[in-house]
Amino acid sequence: MKVLVVWRNCLKHKRSFIASFENKDYAYASIWAWWSKHNYKPEHTRLFANKVWVQGQQYERVIIDYGPHHMFYELWFVPDDFEPAYVEVNIEQRKWNGETQYRFVGFVSDELVPYCSRKDDVLCICGLNCNSTRWYSETHYEHVQKAIKNAIEIAKPAIKVRSELSHHSLIEDDPTPVHQQLYFGIEGDLIG
């Protein structure tokens, strides 16, 4: 079992997998170390426990509300072999005149994956524009899947650096013991 530190920006449809840790204490401490390094002190923190559905599986999750109404940290408790989906597309599917069609109704992407944005009904998924009100062919769906794969490959070196920096700032840069980082960094009662 490992603990993933995830950062979400709900307004921008971003979900970034920061790093994985062997236990929740180090995961919490990594968030505190990041805040400390950037001289950030949240006015409050609240913790909520629930479950998250990812790639058809359900996992335990702790949400860390640290003030901004649209940004949160999350801890996901996942198996050691879990591989994050750096771009996850929500689709609807139908049969029309014997052909399978797809409608791209939403997506969430890592902040480091290029060419991903949303404006009104238009989703730019890794460089391909998709109108969320229109149905697309199987060929277009395959193009989107290929674009996602290519964009993730472009982002992988930066994602690796981000994870290494998270571990480095926790282990090397901060002499505060983990239990003190937890006490002074993230406080709050677990709700839920």
Z-matrix of the N, CA and C atoms (Angstrom, degrees):
N
C 1 1.450
C 2 1.523 1 108.08
N 3 1.332 2 116.72 1 137.47
C 4 1.457 3 121.69 2 175.18
C 5 1.527 4 108.48 3 -131.09
N 6 1.324 5 115.00 4 164.77
C 7 1.461 6 121.22 5 -179.66
C 8 1.524 7 108.22 6 -117.18
N 9 1.324 8 116.75 7 119.44
C 10 1.459 9 121.90 8 176.72
C 11 1.519 10 109.43 9 -91.58
N 12 1.329 11 116.39 10 135.56
C 13 1.461 12 121.61 11 170.64
C 14 1.523 13 106.45 12 -95.73
N 15 1.327 14 114.97 13 121.87
C 16 1.459 15 121.75 14 -176.42
C 17 1.518 16 107.85 15 -122.11
N 18 1.334 17 117.02 16 137.48
C 19 1.461 18 121.57 17 174.72
C 20 1.523 19 107.85 18 -115.16
N 21 1.335 20 116.37 19 133.32
C 22 1.473 21 121.29 20 -178.41
C 23 1.515 22 110.82 21 -121.18
N 24 1.318 23 115.59 22 138.11
C 25 1.458 24 123.55 23 168.68
C 26 1.518 25 105.39 24 -121.28
N 27 1.318 26 116.32 25 101.30
C 28 1.464 27 121.28 26 -173.07
C 29 1.529 28 112.79 27 -68.70
N 30 1.324 29 118.35 28 -30.66
C 31 1.463 30 120.48 29 179.92
C 32 1.524 31 112.09 30 -69.76
N 33 1.309 32 116.43 31 -35.20
C 34 1.467 33 120.70 32 -177.72
C 35 1.525 34 112.90 33 -97.75
N 36 1.328 35 117.72 34 3.12
C 37 1.466 36 122.93 35 179.82
C 38 1.526 37 111.26 36 58.56
N 39 1.331 38 116.05 37 43.30
C 40 1.454 39 121.77 38 -179.74
C 41 1.525 40 109.85 39 -112.49
N 42 1.325 41 115.02 40 138.87
C 43 1.462 42 122.60 41 175.98
C 44 1.518 43 106.41 42 -141.03
N 45 1.319 44 115.84 43 108.08
C 46 1.460 45 120.20 44 -174.49
C 47 1.520 46 111.08 45 -109.39
N 48 1.317 47 114.92 46 128.88
C 49 1.458 48 121.42 47 176.71
C 50 1.526 49 106.82 48 -87.88
N 51 1.332 50 116.31 49 102.99
C 52 1.459 51 121.30 50 -172.88
C 53 1.522 52 111.48 51 -72.81
N 54 1.311 53 117.47 52 -54.31
C 55 1.461 54 121.53 53 -178.46
C 56 1.519 55 109.07 54 -168.49
N 57 1.326 56 115.88 55 166.73
C 58 1.467 57 120.37 56 173.72
C 59 1.526 58 108.46 57 -116.95
N 60 1.332 59 114.52 58 148.32
C 61 1.460 60 121.33 59 -177.52
C 62 1.521 61 109.12 60 -133.84
N 63 1.335 62 114.79 61 161.81
C 64 1.454 63 120.08 62 -177.45
C 65 1.518 64 113.04 63 -75.31
N 66 1.348 65 117.85 64 -21.11
C 67 1.462 66 119.75 65 177.86
C 68 1.526 67 110.19 66 -154.65
N 69 1.334 68 115.17 67 168.86
C 70 1.465 69 119.52 68 -174.66
C 71 1.523 70 112.55 69 -69.41
N 72 1.336 71 118.31 70 -27.76
C 73 1.461 72 119.80 71 179.47
C 74 1.526 73 111.06 72 -61.16
N 75 1.333 74 116.60 73 -45.28
C 76 1.457 75 119.83 74 178.69
C 77 1.531 76 111.07 75 -69.62
N 78 1.317 77 116.95 76 -33.39
C 79 1.465 78 119.78 77 177.94
C 80 1.533 79 110.48 78 -64.36
N 81 1.333 80 116.40 79 -48.52
C 82 1.467 81 119.64 80 176.55
C 83 1.527 82 110.85 81 -59.39
N 84 1.322 83 115.66 82 -44.91
C 85 1.464 84 120.19 83 -177.13
C 86 1.527 85 111.79 84 -63.09
N 87 1.333 86 117.15 85 -32.56
C 88 1.465 87 119.32 86 179.04
C 89 1.529 88 111.21 87 -65.53
N 90 1.322 89 116.55 88 -35.94
C 91 1.469 90 120.27 89 177.05
C 92 1.521 91 109.36 90 -66.98
N 93 1.323 92 115.83 91 -45.47
C 94 1.463 93 120.00 92 179.18
C 95 1.524 94 110.34 93 -60.73
N 96 1.331 95 117.56 94 -42.58
C 97 1.467 96 121.51 95 -179.53
C 98 1.525 97 110.68 96 -61.76
N 99 1.340 98 116.38 97 -39.37
C 100 1.472 99 120.39 98 177.42
C 101 1.523 100 110.16 99 -63.36
N 102 1.329 101 116.67 100 -46.85
C 103 1.466 102 119.66 101 178.62
C 104 1.526 103 110.70 102 -61.25
N 105 1.324 104 116.10 103 -44.04
C 106 1.468 105 120.92 104 -178.48
C 107 1.527 106 110.62 105 -62.35
N 108 1.309 107 116.21 106 -43.90
C 109 1.470 108 121.45 107 -179.24
C 110 1.532 109 111.08 108 -61.19
N 111 1.313 110 116.66 109 -31.91
C 112 1.469 111 121.71 110 -177.88
C 113 1.530 112 112.73 111 -103.19
N 114 1.344 113 115.67 112 16.54
C 115 1.472 114 121.91 113 177.90
C 116 1.530 115 112.13 114 52.62
N 117 1.314 116 115.90 115 42.60
C 118 1.463 117 121.07 116 -179.89
C 119 1.524 118 108.87 117 -109.55
N 120 1.307 119 116.59 118 131.05
C 121 1.466 120 121.93 119 176.25
C 122 1.521 121 107.47 120 -131.49
N 123 1.324 122 117.42 121 107.51
C 124 1.464 123 118.91 122 179.47
C 125 1.525 124 110.60 123 -65.66
N 126 1.321 125 115.28 124 146.19
C 127 1.467 126 119.59 125 178.37
C 128 1.524 127 111.09 126 -68.34
N 129 1.308 128 116.03 127 -29.26
C 130 1.467 129 120.25 128 177.35
C 131 1.526 130 108.69 129 -153.33
N 132 1.303 131 115.98 130 160.98
C 133 1.457 132 122.15 131 167.98
C 134 1.522 133 107.76 132 -137.84
N 135 1.317 134 114.41 133 140.11
C 136 1.458 135 120.65 134 175.26
C 137 1.516 136 107.49 135 -129.76
N 138 1.311 137 115.89 136 141.90
C 139 1.450 138 121.43 137 179.86
C 140 1.521 139 109.63 138 -113.64
N 141 1.334 140 115.89 139 133.50
C 142 1.461 141 121.82 140 177.99
C 143 1.520 142 107.89 141 -125.78
N 144 1.303 143 117.26 142 134.59
C 145 1.464 144 121.42 143 177.63
C 146 1.522 145 109.30 144 -106.22
N 147 1.316 146 115.82 145 133.58
C 148 1.464 147 121.41 146 173.07
C 149 1.523 148 108.36 147 -161.54
N 150 1.295 149 117.10 148 -161.77
C 151 1.462 150 121.28 149 -179.37
C 152 1.521 151 108.84 150 -119.49
N 153 1.316 152 115.48 151 153.66
C 154 1.451 153 122.21 152 177.47
C 155 1.533 154 107.73 153 -124.90
N 156 1.328 155 115.15 154 138.53
C 157 1.460 156 120.88 155 175.31
C 158 1.522 157 107.87 156 -98.43
N 159 1.323 158 116.41 157 122.05
C 160 1.454 159 121.34 158 179.21
C 161 1.521 160 108.19 159 -136.87
N 162 1.316 161 116.14 160 128.14
C 163 1.457 162 121.92 161 177.15
C 164 1.527 163 111.38 162 50.89
N 165 1.323 164 116.63 163 40.33
C 166 1.458 165 121.93 164 177.44
C 167 1.513 166 115.61 165 78.18
N 168 1.326 167 118.25 166 7.02
C 169 1.457 168 121.94 167 179.73
C 170 1.525 169 110.06 168 -120.86
N 171 1.310 170 115.89 169 151.94
C 172 1.463 171 121.91 170 179.53
C 173 1.532 172 109.57 171 -107.08
N 174 1.349 173 115.26 172 131.94
C 175 1.463 174 120.90 173 -179.08
C 176 1.525 175 109.72 174 -131.66
N 177 1.339 176 114.83 175 153.53
C 178 1.467 177 120.45 176 173.89
C 179 1.517 178 108.81 177 -68.98
N 180 1.339 179 115.31 178 144.45
C 181 1.457 180 120.22 179 -178.50
C 182 1.518 181 109.60 180 -144.38
N 183 1.330 182 116.39 181 143.32
C 184 1.455 183 123.02 182 169.50
C 185 1.521 184 106.46 183 -117.10
N 186 1.325 185 116.56 184 126.92
C 187 1.465 186 122.19 185 177.55
C 188 1.519 187 107.60 186 -100.20
N 189 1.321 188 115.99 187 132.02
C 190 1.459 189 122.01 188 178.65
C 191 1.521 190 108.05 189 -109.37
N 192 1.314 191 115.47 190 106.33
C 193 1.461 192 122.27 191 176.32
C 194 1.522 193 106.65 192 -87.86
N 195 1.326 194 116.69 193 116.16
C 196 1.461 195 119.66 194 -177.06
C 197 1.520 196 113.13 195 -117.21
N 198 1.325 197 117.46 196 18.68
C 199 1.453 198 119.76 197 172.57
C 200 1.515 199 114.44 198 129.67
N 201 1.351 200 118.92 199 -66.35
C 202 1.464 201 118.66 200 -178.21
C 203 1.529 202 110.60 201 -58.64
N 204 1.310 203 116.58 202 135.88
C 205 1.468 204 119.43 203 -173.82
C 206 1.522 205 113.14 204 -72.26
N 207 1.320 206 118.97 205 -10.17
C 208 1.463 207 121.03 206 -176.31
C 209 1.531 208 113.51 207 -122.78
N 210 1.332 209 117.58 208 2.26
C 211 1.461 210 120.44 209 179.78
C 212 1.531 211 109.77 210 -126.05
N 213 1.327 212 115.04 211 137.82
C 214 1.457 213 121.56 212 -176.50
C 215 1.518 214 109.67 213 -146.22
N 216 1.309 215 115.82 214 153.80
C 217 1.459 216 121.27 215 164.17
C 218 1.522 217 106.87 216 -99.20
N 219 1.325 218 115.05 217 151.92
C 220 1.457 219 121.01 218 175.49
C 221 1.518 220 108.98 219 -136.43
N 222 1.304 221 116.16 220 146.71
C 223 1.456 222 122.05 221 170.11
C 224 1.523 223 106.85 222 -111.74
N 225 1.315 224 116.72 223 123.94
C 226 1.456 225 122.11 224 177.73
C 227 1.528 226 107.84 225 -108.82
N 228 1.311 227 115.83 226 130.40
C 229 1.460 228 122.53 227 179.35
C 230 1.528 229 107.59 228 -100.11
N 231 1.333 230 115.76 229 102.79
C 232 1.466 231 121.58 230 -169.33
C 233 1.527 232 110.66 231 -128.31
N 234 1.336 233 117.16 232 162.15
C 235 1.473 234 119.96 233 176.81
C 236 1.538 235 110.50 234 -64.09
N 237 1.316 236 115.68 235 157.80
C 238 1.465 237 120.70 236 -179.03
C 239 1.530 238 112.96 237 -59.10
N 240 1.323 239 117.80 238 -29.94
C 241 1.465 240 120.29 239 -177.43
C 242 1.541 241 113.37 240 -90.22
N 243 1.328 242 117.63 241 7.78
C 244 1.462 243 121.46 242 -179.77
C 245 1.527 244 110.35 243 -63.95
N 246 1.333 245 116.58 244 131.30
C 247 1.469 246 122.90 245 175.82
C 248 1.526 247 108.27 246 -113.72
N 249 1.322 248 117.75 247 120.91
C 250 1.466 249 120.24 248 -179.86
C 251 1.523 250 112.45 249 -64.85
N 252 1.319 251 116.20 250 147.77
C 253 1.461 252 122.48 251 171.59
C 254 1.525 253 106.57 252 -94.76
N 255 1.321 254 116.48 253 106.84
C 256 1.461 255 120.07 254 -175.76
C 257 1.525 256 112.21 255 -73.80
N 258 1.320 257 116.32 256 -17.71
C 259 1.467 258 121.89 257 170.05
C 260 1.518 259 106.33 258 -136.44
N 261 1.309 260 116.46 259 125.22
C 262 1.467 261 120.96 260 178.61
C 263 1.519 262 108.17 261 -125.31
N 264 1.327 263 116.22 262 120.38
C 265 1.460 264 122.77 263 -174.89
C 266 1.524 265 109.42 264 -104.39
N 267 1.312 266 116.30 265 133.87
C 268 1.466 267 121.86 266 173.73
C 269 1.521 268 107.71 267 -96.71
N 270 1.327 269 115.55 268 121.43
C 271 1.461 270 119.59 269 -177.45
C 272 1.524 271 110.61 270 -126.53
N 273 1.312 272 114.09 271 156.31
C 274 1.462 273 122.14 272 167.11
C 275 1.521 274 106.00 273 -112.34
N 276 1.320 275 116.00 274 149.82
C 277 1.457 276 120.54 275 -175.89
C 278 1.517 277 108.65 276 -132.37
N 279 1.348 278 116.31 277 143.15
C 280 1.463 279 120.72 278 176.62
C 281 1.525 280 109.90 279 -149.39
N 282 1.302 281 114.61 280 161.24
C 283 1.468 282 121.46 281 172.00
C 284 1.529 283 107.22 282 -100.29
N 285 1.327 284 116.62 283 130.46
C 286 1.460 285 121.98 284 -179.46
C 287 1.521 286 108.01 285 -140.05
N 288 1.323 287 116.67 286 116.41
C 289 1.469 288 122.44 287 -177.30
C 290 1.531 289 111.75 288 52.15
N 291 1.332 290 116.04 289 41.63
C 292 1.454 291 121.49 290 177.21
C 293 1.525 292 114.84 291 79.47
N 294 1.311 293 117.62 292 0.12
C 295 1.471 294 121.40 293 -179.32
C 296 1.523 295 109.99 294 -112.99
N 297 1.326 296 115.98 295 141.86
C 298 1.458 297 120.41 296 175.73
C 299 1.521 298 108.68 297 -80.13
N 300 1.328 299 115.69 298 130.92
C 301 1.460 300 121.18 299 177.89
C 302 1.528 301 109.43 300 -122.02
N 303 1.330 302 114.76 301 156.28
C 304 1.458 303 121.81 302 -175.62
C 305 1.525 304 110.26 303 -130.82
N 306 1.309 305 113.82 304 141.51
C 307 1.468 306 120.06 305 172.05
C 308 1.530 307 107.03 306 -122.19
N 309 1.322 308 115.56 307 127.19
C 310 1.465 309 122.50 308 179.76
C 311 1.517 310 107.92 309 -90.46
N 312 1.328 311 116.68 310 105.57
C 313 1.474 312 120.29 311 -172.40
C 314 1.525 313 113.05 312 -99.06
N 315 1.307 314 117.80 313 -11.59
C 316 1.457 315 120.67 314 178.95
C 317 1.509 316 110.28 315 177.96
N 318 1.300 317 115.25 316 167.74
C 319 1.455 318 120.28 317 175.37
C 320 1.514 319 109.04 318 -163.25
N 321 1.314 320 114.26 319 162.98
C 322 1.458 321 121.87 320 173.64
C 323 1.516 322 105.72 321 -134.75
N 324 1.346 323 115.77 322 140.53
C 325 1.459 324 119.00 323 -177.79
C 326 1.522 325 110.54 324 -137.77
N 327 1.310 326 114.65 325 157.46
C 328 1.456 327 120.73 326 173.41
C 329 1.520 328 108.10 327 -67.28
N 330 1.332 329 116.57 328 144.72
C 331 1.454 330 119.97 329 -178.01
C 332 1.523 331 112.60 330 -64.17
N 333 1.326 332 118.64 331 -18.58
C 334 1.461 333 121.91 332 -179.31
C 335 1.532 334 113.29 333 -91.76
N 336 1.310 335 118.25 334 -10.02
C 337 1.466 336 121.03 335 177.50
C 338 1.530 337 107.78 336 -78.74
N 339 1.343 338 117.01 337 123.11
C 340 1.469 339 119.20 338 -173.49
C 341 1.523 340 114.25 339 -75.36
N 342 1.314 341 113.66 340 159.32
C 343 1.470 342 123.45 341 170.73
C 344 1.524 343 113.91 342 65.16
N 345 1.317 344 117.26 343 36.82
C 346 1.462 345 121.01 344 178.32
C 347 1.519 346 109.09 345 -120.83
N 348 1.316 347 115.79 346 122.85
C 349 1.465 348 120.54 347 178.48
C 350 1.521 349 109.03 348 -160.04
N 351 1.320 350 114.82 349 173.01
C 352 1.459 351 120.58 350 178.39
C 353 1.512 352 108.72 351 -145.60
N 354 1.323 353 115.30 352 133.42
C 355 1.454 354 120.87 353 174.11
C 356 1.521 355 107.21 354 -139.04
N 357 1.326 356 114.82 355 113.58
C 358 1.464 357 121.71 356 -177.46
C 359 1.533 358 109.65 357 55.14
N 360 1.320 359 117.63 358 -122.28
C 361 1.461 360 121.55 359 -177.45
C 362 1.525 361 113.36 360 -87.36
N 363 1.321 362 117.75 361 -4.79
C 364 1.458 363 120.61 362 -175.66
C 365 1.528 364 110.39 363 -97.74
N 366 1.327 365 115.24 364 120.55
C 367 1.452 366 122.41 365 176.57
C 368 1.524 367 107.22 366 -102.06
N 369 1.303 368 117.20 367 126.32
C 370 1.459 369 121.08 368 171.79
C 371 1.525 370 105.82 369 -101.13
N 372 1.319 371 114.87 370 100.22
C 373 1.462 372 121.50 371 -176.41
C 374 1.527 373 107.56 372 -100.49
N 375 1.318 374 115.37 373 101.34
C 376 1.468 375 122.20 374 178.46
C 377 1.532 376 111.89 375 53.29
N 378 1.312 377 115.73 376 41.54
C 379 1.459 378 122.02 377 175.70
C 380 1.510 379 115.57 378 95.17
N 381 1.312 380 119.31 379 -8.64
C 382 1.461 381 121.58 380 178.56
C 383 1.528 382 109.59 381 -106.13
N 384 1.317 383 116.67 382 125.21
C 385 1.461 384 121.07 383 179.25
C 386 1.521 385 110.30 384 -81.81
N 387 1.316 386 115.07 385 133.94
C 388 1.464 387 122.01 386 177.75
C 389 1.516 388 107.62 387 -134.70
N 390 1.310 389 116.90 388 126.84
C 391 1.453 390 121.19 389 175.93
C 392 1.525 391 108.10 390 -84.01
N 393 1.304 392 116.90 391 125.18
C 394 1.472 393 120.24 392 -174.12
C 395 1.522 394 113.08 393 -70.91
N 396 1.334 395 118.15 394 -6.35
C 397 1.468 396 120.76 395 178.02
C 398 1.530 397 111.86 396 -101.53
N 399 1.317 398 117.85 397 -1.32
C 400 1.467 399 122.11 398 -174.70
C 401 1.526 400 111.02 399 -110.30
N 402 1.320 401 116.02 400 147.94
C 403 1.467 402 122.31 401 175.81
C 404 1.521 403 109.09 402 -94.00
N 405 1.341 404 116.06 403 140.56
C 406 1.467 405 121.78 404 -176.79
C 407 1.521 406 110.62 405 -122.87
N 408 1.331 407 114.27 406 156.97
C 409 1.469 408 121.21 407 -178.61
C 410 1.531 409 111.17 408 -75.65
N 411 1.323 410 113.71 409 169.07
C 412 1.463 411 120.92 410 175.88
C 413 1.532 412 110.47 411 -60.64
N 414 1.324 413 117.12 412 -36.05
C 415 1.468 414 121.00 413 178.78
C 416 1.526 415 110.86 414 -61.83
N 417 1.331 416 117.29 415 -44.69
C 418 1.466 417 119.79 416 178.63
C 419 1.528 418 110.59 417 -64.16
N 420 1.325 419 116.49 418 -41.02
C 421 1.462 420 121.01 419 177.26
C 422 1.533 421 110.16 420 -57.35
N 423 1.336 422 117.14 421 -44.23
C 424 1.468 423 120.90 422 178.91
C 425 1.525 424 111.28 423 -64.54
N 426 1.349 425 117.46 424 -37.45
C 427 1.468 426 120.99 425 176.60
C 428 1.529 427 110.77 426 -62.40
N 429 1.324 428 116.79 427 -40.94
C 430 1.464 429 120.87 428 178.88
C 431 1.527 430 109.71 429 -64.03
N 432 1.333 431 117.71 430 -44.32
C 433 1.464 432 120.99 431 179.01
C 434 1.534 433 111.30 432 -60.58
N 435 1.323 434 116.64 433 -41.05
C 436 1.470 435 121.26 434 178.31
C 437 1.533 436 110.61 435 -66.54
N 438 1.328 437 117.76 436 -41.91
C 439 1.464 438 121.66 437 178.59
C 440 1.530 439 110.55 438 -62.51
N 441 1.331 440 116.70 439 -40.17
C 442 1.475 441 120.77 440 177.56
C 443 1.524 442 109.86 441 -61.34
N 444 1.312 443 116.33 442 -48.41
C 445 1.471 444 120.71 443 -179.17
C 446 1.529 445 110.63 444 -59.14
N 447 1.328 446 117.58 445 -44.59
C 448 1.466 447 121.38 446 -179.45
C 449 1.532 448 111.82 447 -65.93
N 450 1.314 449 117.29 448 -42.45
C 451 1.467 450 121.11 449 -179.53
C 452 1.533 451 111.15 450 -65.41
N 453 1.327 452 116.71 451 -38.38
C 454 1.461 453 119.97 452 178.21
C 455 1.529 454 110.08 453 -65.35
N 456 1.330 455 117.20 454 -40.22
C 457 1.472 456 120.11 455 177.63
C 458 1.524 457 110.52 456 -60.85
N 459 1.327 458 117.71 457 -39.03
C 460 1.464 459 121.66 458 177.37
C 461 1.522 460 110.29 459 -63.15
N 462 1.329 461 116.89 460 -38.95
C 463 1.465 462 122.16 461 -174.72
C 464 1.527 463 113.84 462 -81.76
N 465 1.322 464 118.60 463 -19.75
C 466 1.472 465 120.93 464 -172.91
C 467 1.529 466 114.36 465 -54.51
N 468 1.333 467 120.54 466 -43.61
C 469 1.479 468 117.94 467 178.60
C 470 1.533 469 112.33 468 -60.47
N 471 1.325 470 117.82 469 -41.26
C 472 1.468 471 120.78 470 179.25
C 473 1.528 472 111.04 471 -68.20
N 474 1.316 473 117.26 472 -37.08
C 475 1.467 474 121.14 473 177.89
C 476 1.532 475 109.51 474 -64.07
N 477 1.327 476 116.72 475 -40.91
C 478 1.467 477 120.70 476 178.50
C 479 1.533 478 110.63 477 -63.20
N 480 1.329 479 116.95 478 -43.44
C 481 1.469 480 121.00 479 178.92
C 482 1.524 481 110.29 480 -61.97
N 483 1.335 482 117.03 481 -43.08
C 484 1.466 483 120.55 482 179.35
C 485 1.518 484 111.08 483 -59.06
N 486 1.311 485 117.45 484 -44.07
C 487 1.460 486 121.49 485 179.18
C 488 1.531 487 110.70 486 -63.86
N 489 1.331 488 116.37 487 -44.40
C 490 1.467 489 120.04 488 179.62
C 491 1.525 490 111.05 489 -63.20
N 492 1.328 491 117.37 490 -40.45
C 493 1.464 492 120.76 491 178.26
C 494 1.521 493 111.26 492 -62.84
N 495 1.324 494 116.33 493 -38.86
C 496 1.458 495 120.35 494 179.35
C 497 1.528 496 110.21 495 -62.63
N 498 1.310 497 116.84 496 -44.56
C 499 1.467 498 120.61 497 178.45
C 500 1.528 499 110.94 498 -68.14
N 501 1.323 500 116.32 499 -41.22
C 502 1.463 501 120.74 500 -177.90
C 503 1.525 502 111.13 501 -63.32
N 504 1.328 503 117.01 502 -45.04
C 505 1.470 504 119.08 503 -178.87
C 506 1.521 505 110.95 504 -65.77
N 507 1.301 506 117.19 505 -29.83
C 508 1.463 507 120.74 506 178.21
C 509 1.525 508 111.25 507 -73.98
N 510 1.309 509 116.60 508 -46.12
C 511 1.458 510 120.59 509 -172.03
C 512 1.534 511 112.15 510 -86.08
N 513 1.326 512 117.87 511 -44.18
C 514 1.451 513 120.94 512 -170.56
C 515 1.531 514 114.20 513 -93.50
N 516 1.321 515 117.30 514 -48.66
C 517 1.453 516 120.92 515 -167.53
C 518 1.521 517 114.77 516 -80.93
N 519 1.305 518 117.33 517 -20.89
C 520 1.451 519 118.89 518 -172.46
C 521 1.523 520 110.13 519 -115.37
N 522 1.330 521 118.19 520 110.31
C 523 1.461 522 120.34 521 -178.44
C 524 1.527 523 113.31 522 -76.38
N 525 1.340 524 118.26 523 -6.30
C 526 1.454 525 120.87 524 -178.43
C 527 1.525 526 109.74 525 -67.93
N 528 1.327 527 118.60 526 128.15
C 529 1.470 528 119.74 527 177.35
C 530 1.534 529 111.03 528 -59.29
N 531 1.327 530 114.55 529 150.04
C 532 1.462 531 120.01 530 -176.26
C 533 1.520 532 111.92 531 -53.97
N 534 1.328 533 119.12 532 -43.99
C 535 1.461 534 119.69 533 -176.58
C 536 1.531 535 111.05 534 -63.96
N 537 1.342 536 118.59 535 -32.03
C 538 1.468 537 120.11 536 176.58
C 539 1.520 538 110.89 537 -74.76
N 540 1.339 539 117.28 538 -35.50
C 541 1.462 540 119.99 539 176.15
C 542 1.524 541 109.71 540 -60.27
N 543 1.322 542 115.71 541 -40.81
C 544 1.461 543 119.30 542 179.14
C 545 1.521 544 110.90 543 -65.27
N 546 1.324 545 116.25 544 -43.73
C 547 1.460 546 119.82 545 -176.16
C 548 1.521 547 111.40 546 -65.99
N 549 1.312 548 117.03 547 -44.69
C 550 1.456 549 120.02 548 -176.14
C 551 1.523 550 112.92 549 -89.09
N 552 1.318 551 117.87 550 -17.85
C 553 1.456 552 120.29 551 -173.47
C 554 1.510 553 113.90 552 -91.77
N 555 1.299 554 117.67 553 -62.85
C 556 1.463 555 121.26 554 -175.92
C 557 1.513 556 107.84 555 -117.45
N 558 1.300 557 114.07 556 112.38
C 559 1.460 558 119.08 557 178.12
C 560 1.516 559 108.81 558 -117.18
N 561 1.270 560 117.46 559 156.20
C 562 1.462 561 120.31 560 176.58
C 563 1.509 562 110.70 561 144.45
N 564 1.297 563 115.45 562 158.93
C 565 1.438 564 121.22 563 178.43
C 566 1.516 565 108.91 564 -91.36
N 567 1.312 566 115.69 565 142.11
C 568 1.447 567 120.79 566 177.13
C 569 1.522 568 108.54 567 -74.91
N 570 1.337 569 115.24 568 125.17
C 571 1.462 570 121.29 569 -177.34
C 572 1.512 571 108.01 570 -111.88
N 573 1.322 572 117.35 571 137.60
C 574 1.444 573 119.12 572 172.30
C 575 1.471 574 115.63 573 112.12
